[in-house]
């Protein structure tokens, strides 16, 4: 377990204010380029802390950031390999009770989806502008598979690179 995961787990186990701190820590680690892959936080305590009513577990957002460092685990143009990597991450998230994925879709001014404006991301295939084989769209697959598991998928862009 990495230092970041241990810190988040230790902070998240405490009071509502500690949970809020865990969310801020996860967000700051993400902004600074540190992967916050396991930044899931129980928001029920934060909502109570803010003075609103508790929500049920199926209504609260339990999110996971999936960055360019987490997906893909290796660069490839093979759609089958990209699908297996996606399925592994989504299955692990589902098993942990995650219901929302924040997927980095524009890491370096490029994109992990077909675009007339942005080239294909080097984080997918290893070469900026090189698409996965067979017209495969990783973002479309992520959306379909997350929804099939009852999870939300939020696109995360990095506008500063």
N, C-alpha and C positions, 0 to 999 in steps of 0.2 A: 504494500500500500504506500503510495507516495506521500510526501509531506503535506501537500495540498489536500489530499483526500482525508488524511488523519485530522488535519486542522478543521476541516469542514464537519467531519463526523463528531469531533469533540465539542465543537461550538453548537452544532445542531441539537445535541442531546439535552441542552439546558432550557432556560426560560425563553419567553417570547423575544426579549431584547437580544438574547444570544442568537436566536434564530435569524433575526433581522441582520445582526452582524455577520452571520454566515452567508446570507444572500449578498450583502455588500462585498464581503471578501471574495466570494465566487465571481461577482461581476468585475471587481478590480483585477483579479487574476486574469480574467478573460481579456480585459482591456490592455493589460501589460504583456499579453502574448503567452501567459502561462496557461496551459490547458486545464480547464476546470471540468473535466469529463464527468466526475461524480459530484455535481453541485446541486443535488436534489435537496429540497428544503420543504419541511412541513409548514405550509402557510397558515394553517388554522390558528396557531399561536400568534402570528403577526396580526391577523384580522382581529383577534380578541384584544390584542394590545392596542390596536387602533380604535377600539371602542365599538366595533361592529360585532354582530352575532357570529358565533361559530358556524362553520359550514360543514356539511358531511364530507366524508373522504372522497366520494365520487364527484363532488363539486369543486374541491380545492385543486389548485394547479400544483403538480409535482413535476418540475421541469428538469431537463437534462440538456446541457450544452454539448453539442457534437461539433468540434472544430476541425479545421484542416489537418490538425495533428492526429486526430482520432479516426478520420475517414478520408480517404481509404487508408488501410493499414500499410499498403504498398501500392505503388503506381502501376497501373495496368490499363490496357485498352479492352480487356476481356469483360464483356457484360456479365457473364456468369460469375466471375470472381467478385465484381462490384456488387452484384446482388447478394452473394453469400455474406460479404462484409456487412452490408446493410441489414440483412436478416439477423445476423449475430448481434449487432448493436441493439436493434429493436427488440429482439427476444430478451436480451439481458435487461433492457430498460423495463419491459413489461413485467418481467419476473420481480423487479425491485419496486413495482408499484408506480412507476413513472407514467404520467398521462399526457405530457407535453414535451416535444423535442424542439430544441432550437438548433437548427442546422446551418452551419456556415456555408452559404451558397456563392458568395463573392469574396474570396480571400485576398486577391492581389489585383483588383481591377479587372479580373477575369471572372468566369462563371462556370459552375458545375452543371449548367443546363444550356441548351441551344439558344443562342442570342444573335440578333443581327447587329448588336452594338458591342458586346463584350466577347473577346475570344474565349475558347475553351480553357479551363483552368489547368495550369501545370500541375496542380496538386492531385489531379485525377490520373492523367496519363504520363506525366513527367515532362511533357513538352507543351508549352502554351500554344493554343491554337489547334492542337491535335485532339480530335473527338474520339470517344469510345467507339468500338466497332459496331457495325450494324445499325447505326442511328440510335443507339441506346441513350436514353435521357435519365441520368441518375436522380435528378430532382423529382421527376414524375414518379419514378419507382419508389422513392422515399415517401412521397405523399400517399400513394396508393397503399403501400405496406403499413405505414403508420395508421392510416384510417382503418385498414382491415383489422388492426389490433385495438381499435377504439382509442387511439391516441391522436392528439393534435400535432401538427407540424408547423413550425414557424420558421420562415426564412430569415437568416441573419446575414447581413452584409457588412463588410468592412469598408466604409467610404473613404478612409484616410490612407490607403496604400495605392 
